[in-house]
């Protein structure tokens, strides 16, 4: 990975993180607005052996040499970016509220406070060793969501009151048509929050003009609260494409800086399998990720990362420590296909020391 000169490489970012996790500080975290029922499948070949590579699965479909591909349902789980972020924030000890689309029994056992605004999307997830395949049927309630749905679902709270928190985590801009307008509404409300973290999802599914409008709205919101734009490498490159710079950035650090400067926000963050990185007004910081020897699930790891960063910033931790927390949350999710609480993450950190 190539970064520009002058960055801070926080090699010691994990030092003391286990002890910090043991503190009783409990920030308030609110997440919104999506939700999905995620059904996980395994696919098999004609010999009954599991298809382990996504490319091999796709090749069998393209060649059309088999009348059918046997699949087996492994689990049916509560998902969606807002839900995953809420799971992680709650597991870290935060007082957490999830405003999502949760009208399905699968969400009944969520441990945090929830408010449902309608029907969830339906997502079929085929897990492979190299990369998962997601097939999504979007809920009309999710796609057509507006901020008024919060007040309708929670009649005791205005939008501003509902989202008042130390950290607000927002996800799935790619699937929610009105989310840019909602962010503009929060900027004018005003939003009473220390940190606002947006994990936009697959930005390339939306027009470039829509993404440019999103960045402008985030810049307006940054006048009221710290705004963090959290993306993986594919989403980062898609965002840069929407900006259309005259000189193409050659490194991830330059791309992050370009996005941050264009939007006029506090931070642009990259979460990837090799590193986490952030560009702020003060420069760039990189924190290497933790090794995962036997990955079990990649879907949702980025959501856990974003929630970890949000909780870290809500606790006023420096960027390298917040990135380290995001990394350990993501690593635990990849390794175990579950959400790590403070005790579990402390174990991971001590094992990696």
Number of C-alpha atoms within 10 A of each C-alpha: 7 9 16 11 8 9 16 14 14 17 12 13 19 24 14 12 19 18 10 16 18 13 10 10 14 17 22 21 29 29 30 26 29 32 33 30 25 22 19 18 18 16 19 17 17 10 6 11 10 15 19 18 15 17 13 13 18 12 12 14 14 10 8 10 9 11 7 12 14 13 15 12 13 12 10 15 14 21 25 27 30 27 31 26 33 32 28 28 35 28 22 28 20 23 19 26 26 29 26 28 28 27 18 15 9 15 20 11 8 14 13 17 13 20 17 22 26 20 20 27 24 18 20 18 21 24 22 22 14 12 15 14 17 15 12 14 13 17 20 14 17 24 18 13 22 19 18 13 19 24 17 14 15 16 11 10 13 15 21 19 14 18 25 18 24 23 31 28 29 26 27 23 23 20 23 21 17 16 24 20 15 17 21 19 18 21 20 13 14 17 23 20 21 19 27 29 24 25 27 22 20 18 23 16 11 15 11 18 10 15 24 17 15 20 22 19 23 27 24 21 24 20 14 19 21 19 26 27 25 26 26 19 16 14 18 22 19 19 23 20 14 19 18 10 12 6 6 12 15 11 13 20 25 17 23 29 22 20 23 24 17 16 24 20 25 23 27 28 30 26 25 19 19 12 16 21 27 28 27 18 13 9 13 25 21 24 25 20 20 20 13 14 8 10 16 17 20 21 20 20 29 29 32 32 29 36 36 27 31 31 29 27 24 24 16 14 16 11 23 25 24 26 34 30 31 27 30 25 33 32 28 24 26 24 17 15 17 19 25 24 18 20 14 13 22 19 11 18 19 13 8 10 7
